[in-house]
């Protein structure tokens, strides 16, 4: 169960990183390897930070498109 939760947290973080055109499939693979070594508590913390970043980026991009 915890492994599935970790996969979901990693997926959430990677979705934010994909905002960058420079983030490649190779980067994604390497990031997954690194994040899999972290504890669930640490991944949860990072996922929360990245969620806030995602909200900011989404809002900013939406405003730019509407301008």
N, CA, C and O atoms as CSV, one atom per row, in Angstrom:
chain,resi,resn,atom,element,x,y,z
A,1,UNK,N,N,0.827,-1.202,0.000
A,1,UNK,CA,C,0.000,0.000,0.000
A,1,UNK,C,C,0.869,1.263,0.000
A,1,UNK,O,O,0.619,2.202,-0.757
A,2,UNK,N,N,1.880,1.270,0.851
A,2,UNK,CA,C,2.736,2.456,0.925
A,2,UNK,C,C,3.478,2.674,-0.396
A,2,UNK,O,O,3.715,3.813,-0.796
A,3,UNK,N,N,3.844,1.583,-1.069
A,3,UNK,CA,C,4.541,1.701,-2.357
A,3,UNK,C,C,3.650,2.380,-3.389
A,3,UNK,O,O,4.123,3.197,-4.179
A,4,UNK,N,N,2.379,2.048,-3.386
A,4,UNK,CA,C,1.427,2.673,-4.311
A,4,UNK,C,C,1.279,4.162,-3.997
A,4,UNK,O,O,1.222,4.991,-4.905
A,5,UNK,N,N,1.218,4.492,-2.721
A,5,UNK,CA,C,1.118,5.897,-2.312
A,5,UNK,C,C,2.360,6.673,-2.746
A,5,UNK,O,O,2.255,7.811,-3.201
A,6,UNK,N,N,3.529,6.061,-2.606
A,6,UNK,CA,C,4.770,6.711,-3.026
A,6,UNK,C,C,4.760,6.958,-4.532
A,6,UNK,O,O,5.193,8.014,-4.992
A,7,UNK,N,N,4.267,5.988,-5.300
A,7,UNK,CA,C,4.194,6.148,-6.759
A,7,UNK,C,C,3.294,7.314,-7.134
A,7,UNK,O,O,3.606,8.073,-8.052
A,8,UNK,N,N,2.185,7.459,-6.432
A,8,UNK,CA,C,1.256,8.565,-6.701
A,8,UNK,C,C,1.895,9.913,-6.369
A,8,UNK,O,O,1.716,10.884,-7.105
A,9,UNK,N,N,2.633,9.975,-5.275
A,9,UNK,CA,C,3.310,11.214,-4.896
A,9,UNK,C,C,4.380,11.584,-5.920
A,9,UNK,O,O,4.514,12.747,-6.299
A,10,UNK,N,N,5.135,10.591,-6.359
A,10,UNK,CA,C,6.172,10.827,-7.370
A,10,UNK,C,C,5.535,11.308,-8.665
A,10,UNK,O,O,6.041,12.227,-9.310
A,11,UNK,N,N,4.439,10.695,-9.038
A,11,UNK,CA,C,3.728,11.091,-10.261
A,11,UNK,C,C,3.275,12.548,-10.172
A,11,UNK,O,O,3.378,13.295,-11.145
A,12,UNK,N,N,2.781,12.944,-9.020
A,12,UNK,CA,C,2.322,14.326,-8.827
A,12,UNK,C,C,3.479,15.316,-8.986
A,12,UNK,O,O,3.314,16.381,-9.582
A,13,UNK,N,N,4.629,14.966,-8.460
A,13,UNK,CA,C,5.800,15.841,-8.572
A,13,UNK,C,C,6.255,15.929,-10.025
A,13,UNK,O,O,6.560,17.014,-10.520
A,14,UNK,N,N,6.300,14.808,-10.694
A,14,UNK,CA,C,6.755,14.779,-12.089
A,14,UNK,C,C,5.819,15.572,-12.988
A,14,UNK,O,O,6.270,16.213,-13.937
A,15,UNK,N,N,4.535,15.537,-12.705
A,15,UNK,CA,C,3.589,16.323,-13.509
A,15,UNK,C,C,3.926,17.811,-13.480
A,15,UNK,O,O,3.737,18.509,-14.476
A,16,UNK,N,N,4.413,18.289,-12.367
A,16,UNK,CA,C,4.808,19.696,-12.268
A,16,UNK,C,C,6.110,19.933,-13.037
A,16,UNK,O,O,6.251,20.937,-13.734
A,17,UNK,N,N,7.042,19.017,-12.908
A,17,UNK,CA,C,8.319,19.166,-13.613
A,17,UNK,C,C,8.128,19.171,-15.126
A,17,UNK,O,O,8.931,19.752,-15.854
A,18,UNK,N,N,7.085,18.535,-15.589
A,18,UNK,CA,C,6.812,18.476,-17.029
A,18,UNK,C,C,6.408,19.833,-17.603
A,18,UNK,O,O,6.336,19.985,-18.822
A,19,UNK,N,N,6.148,20.810,-16.757
A,19,UNK,CA,C,5.888,22.169,-17.244
A,19,UNK,C,C,7.114,22.699,-17.988
A,19,UNK,O,O,6.992,23.539,-18.879
A,20,UNK,N,N,8.281,22.206,-17.621
A,20,UNK,CA,C,9.517,22.663,-18.260
A,20,UNK,C,C,9.762,21.876,-19.540
A,20,UNK,O,O,9.791,20.645,-19.520
A,21,UNK,N,N,9.939,22.584,-20.653
A,21,UNK,CA,C,10.259,21.890,-21.904
A,21,UNK,C,C,11.622,21.188,-21.838
A,21,UNK,O,O,11.895,20.287,-22.631
A,22,UNK,N,N,12.456,21.591,-20.913
A,22,UNK,CA,C,13.782,20.987,-20.775
A,22,UNK,C,C,13.743,19.652,-20.024
A,22,UNK,O,O,14.732,18.919,-20.011
A,23,UNK,N,N,12.611,19.340,-19.404
A,23,UNK,CA,C,12.473,18.102,-18.631
A,23,UNK,C,C,12.189,16.955,-19.594
A,23,UNK,O,O,11.117,16.888,-20.196
A,24,UNK,N,N,13.160,16.053,-19.733
A,24,UNK,CA,C,13.073,14.973,-20.715
A,24,UNK,C,C,12.631,13.658,-20.076
A,24,UNK,O,O,12.528,13.550,-18.854
A,25,UNK,N,N,12.377,12.676,-20.914
A,25,UNK,CA,C,12.050,11.329,-20.427
A,25,UNK,C,C,13.211,10.769,-19.607
A,25,UNK,O,O,13.008,10.074,-18.612
A,26,UNK,N,N,14.418,11.081,-20.037
A,26,UNK,CA,C,15.595,10.632,-19.297
A,26,UNK,C,C,15.609,11.260,-17.905
A,26,UNK,O,O,15.881,10.582,-16.914
A,27,UNK,N,N,15.317,12.555,-17.836
A,27,UNK,CA,C,15.237,13.237,-16.542
A,27,UNK,C,C,14.168,12.585,-15.670
A,27,UNK,O,O,14.373,12.358,-14.477
A,28,UNK,N,N,13.035,12.291,-16.282
A,28,UNK,CA,C,11.937,11.672,-15.540
A,28,UNK,C,C,12.377,10.346,-14.925
A,28,UNK,O,O,12.086,10.067,-13.762
A,29,UNK,N,N,13.067,9.548,-15.698
A,29,UNK,CA,C,13.548,8.255,-15.211
A,29,UNK,C,C,14.514,8.433,-14.041
A,29,UNK,O,O,14.420,7.724,-13.039
A,30,UNK,N,N,15.435,9.374,-14.170
A,30,UNK,CA,C,16.416,9.622,-13.107
A,30,UNK,C,C,15.757,10.176,-11.845
A,30,UNK,O,O,16.102,9.787,-10.730
A,31,UNK,N,N,14.808,11.086,-12.036
A,31,UNK,CA,C,14.096,11.672,-10.898
A,31,UNK,C,C,13.316,10.587,-10.157
A,31,UNK,O,O,13.299,10.561,-8.926
A,32,UNK,N,N,12.681,9.704,-10.896
A,32,UNK,CA,C,11.942,8.607,-10.259
A,32,UNK,C,C,12.867,7.754,-9.401
A,32,UNK,O,O,12.509,7.383,-8.284
A,33,UNK,N,N,14.047,7.442,-9.913
A,33,UNK,CA,C,15.015,6.641,-9.151
A,33,UNK,C,C,15.381,7.327,-7.841
A,33,UNK,O,O,15.440,6.696,-6.786
A,34,UNK,N,N,15.623,8.624,-7.931
A,34,UNK,CA,C,16.008,9.391,-6.743
A,34,UNK,C,C,14.860,9.440,-5.737
A,34,UNK,O,O,15.057,9.190,-4.548
A,35,UNK,N,N,13.667,9.761,-6.221
A,35,UNK,CA,C,12.526,9.907,-5.321
A,35,UNK,C,C,12.109,8.585,-4.684
A,35,UNK,O,O,11.599,8.581,-3.563
A,36,UNK,N,N,12.312,7.476,-5.365
A,36,UNK,CA,C,11.949,6.172,-4.795
A,36,UNK,C,C,12.760,5.860,-3.545
A,36,UNK,O,O,12.341,5.050,-2.717
A,37,UNK,N,N,13.909,6.491,-3.406
A,37,UNK,CA,C,14.769,6.266,-2.239
A,37,UNK,C,C,14.290,7.040,-1.012
A,37,UNK,O,O,14.714,6.759,0.109
A,38,UNK,N,N,13.414,8.005,-1.226
A,38,UNK,CA,C,12.926,8.825,-0.113
A,38,UNK,C,C,11.822,8.115,0.649
A,38,UNK,O,O,11.154,7.225,0.123
A,39,UNK,N,N,11.645,8.522,1.888
A,39,UNK,CA,C,10.549,7.997,2.697
A,39,UNK,C,C,9.248,8.674,2.288
A,39,UNK,O,O,9.253,9.751,1.691
A,40,UNK,N,N,8.148,8.036,2.612
A,40,UNK,CA,C,6.837,8.579,2.256
A,40,UNK,C,C,6.646,9.979,2.837
A,40,UNK,O,O,6.095,10.857,2.173
A,41,UNK,N,N,7.093,10.186,4.054
A,41,UNK,CA,C,6.970,11.489,4.714
A,41,UNK,C,C,7.676,12.574,3.909
A,41,UNK,O,O,7.146,13.672,3.739
A,42,UNK,N,N,8.861,12.270,3.420
A,42,UNK,CA,C,9.630,13.232,2.630
A,42,UNK,C,C,8.967,13.497,1.279
A,42,UNK,O,O,8.924,14.635,0.813
A,43,UNK,N,N,8.458,12.448,0.661
A,43,UNK,CA,C,7.761,12.606,-0.619
A,43,UNK,C,C,6.487,13.429,-0.463
A,43,UNK,O,O,6.146,14.235,-1.328
A,44,UNK,N,N,5.798,13.219,0.637
A,44,UNK,CA,C,4.574,13.979,0.896
A,44,UNK,C,C,4.898,15.463,1.021
A,44,UNK,O,O,4.187,16.309,0.479
A,45,UNK,N,N,5.960,15.768,1.727
A,45,UNK,CA,C,6.386,17.158,1.877
A,45,UNK,C,C,6.695,17.774,0.515
A,45,UNK,O,O,6.220,18.866,0.204
A,46,UNK,N,N,7.486,17.077,-0.292
A,46,UNK,CA,C,7.832,17.577,-1.627
A,46,UNK,C,C,6.601,17.711,-2.513
A,46,UNK,O,O,6.458,18.695,-3.240
A,47,UNK,N,N,5.718,16.732,-2.453
A,47,UNK,CA,C,4.509,16.781,-3.278
A,47,UNK,C,C,3.656,17.990,-2.915
A,47,UNK,O,O,3.070,18.620,-3.795
A,48,UNK,N,N,3.582,18.316,-1.640
A,48,UNK,CA,C,2.824,19.499,-1.221
A,48,UNK,C,C,3.458,20.782,-1.756
A,48,UNK,O,O,2.751,21.685,-2.204
A,49,UNK,N,N,4.776,20.864,-1.711
A,49,UNK,CA,C,5.470,22.034,-2.261
A,49,UNK,C,C,5.240,22.147,-3.766
A,49,UNK,O,O,4.959,23.229,-4.282
A,50,UNK,N,N,5.359,21.038,-4.450
A,50,UNK,CA,C,5.170,21.046,-5.897
A,50,UNK,C,C,3.716,21.333,-6.262
A,50,UNK,O,O,3.445,21.918,-7.311
A,51,UNK,N,N,2.790,20.929,-5.414
A,51,UNK,CA,C,1.381,21.235,-5.662
A,51,UNK,C,C,1.151,22.740,-5.617
A,51,UNK,O,O,0.418,23.283,-6.443
A,52,UNK,N,N,1.772,23.412,-4.661
A,52,UNK,CA,C,1.663,24.870,-4.587
A,52,UNK,C,C,2.281,25.521,-5.820
A,52,UNK,O,O,1.735,26.483,-6.361
A,53,UNK,N,N,3.412,24.997,-6.256
A,53,UNK,CA,C,4.058,25.506,-7.467
A,53,UNK,C,C,3.168,25.277,-8.685
A,53,UNK,O,O,3.054,26.151,-9.544
A,54,UNK,N,N,2.545,24.116,-8.760
A,54,UNK,CA,C,1.637,23.800,-9.867
A,54,UNK,C,C,0.480,24.797,-9.919
A,54,UNK,O,O,0.129,25.293,-10.989
A,55,UNK,N,N,-0.098,25.083,-8.774
A,55,UNK,CA,C,-1.210,26.036,-8.716
A,55,UNK,C,C,-0.759,27.417,-9.194
A,55,UNK,O,O,-1.475,28.085,-9.939
A,56,UNK,N,N,0.410,27.831,-8.768
A,56,UNK,CA,C,0.948,29.129,-9.182
A,56,UNK,C,C,1.199,29.162,-10.688
A,56,UNK,O,O,0.794,30.106,-11.367
A,57,UNK,N,N,1.858,28.145,-11.202
A,57,UNK,CA,C,2.158,28.097,-12.637
A,57,UNK,C,C,0.887,28.057,-13.475
A,57,UNK,O,O,0.782,28.750,-14.487
A,58,UNK,N,N,-0.067,27.255,-13.055
A,58,UNK,CA,C,-1.333,27.161,-13.789
A,58,UNK,C,C,-2.042,28.503,-13.824
A,58,UNK,O,O,-2.540,28.929,-14.866
A,59,UNK,N,N,-2.082,29.157,-12.684
A,59,UNK,CA,C,-2.741,30.457,-12.590
A,59,UNK,C,C,-2.035,31.495,-13.460
A,59,UNK,O,O,-2.681,32.257,-14.179
A,60,UNK,N,N,-0.722,31.518,-13.388
A,60,UNK,CA,C,0.061,32.478,-14.169
A,60,UNK,C,C,-0.107,32.243,-15.662
A,60,UNK,O,O,-0.298,33.193,-16.420
A,61,UNK,N,N,-0.040,31.003,-16.087
A,61,UNK,CA,C,-0.205,30.686,-17.510
A,61,UNK,C,C,-1.612,31.025,-17.995
A,61,UNK,O,O,-1.791,31.519,-19.108
A,62,UNK,N,N,-2.596,30.760,-17.162
A,62,UNK,CA,C,-3.985,31.074,-17.515
A,62,UNK,C,C,-4.156,32.578,-17.704
A,62,UNK,O,O,-4.799,33.021,-18.656
A,63,UNK,N,N,-3.577,33.361,-16.792
A,63,UNK,CA,C,-3.671,34.820,-16.887
A,63,UNK,C,C,-2.967,35.342,-18.130
A,63,UNK,O,O,-3.454,36.270,-18.776
A,64,UNK,N,N,-1.831,34.757,-18.466
A,64,UNK,CA,C,-1.103,35.185,-19.667
A,64,UNK,C,C,-1.903,34.890,-20.932
A,64,UNK,O,O,-1.901,35.691,-21.867
A,65,UNK,N,N,-2.571,33.771,-20.966
A,65,UNK,CA,C,-3.368,33.409,-22.141
A,65,UNK,C,C,-4.571,34.327,-22.306
A,65,UNK,O,O,-4.984,34.637,-23.424
A,66,UNK,N,N,-5.126,34.757,-21.179
A,66,UNK,CA,C,-6.303,35.623,-21.225
A,66,UNK,C,C,-5.942,37.058,-21.581
A,66,UNK,O,O,-6.808,37.828,-21.997
A,67,UNK,N,N,-4.686,37.423,-21.427
A,67,UNK,CA,C,-4.254,38.803,-21.719
A,67,UNK,C,C,-4.088,39.034,-23.202
A,67,UNK,O,O,-3.730,40.136,-23.619
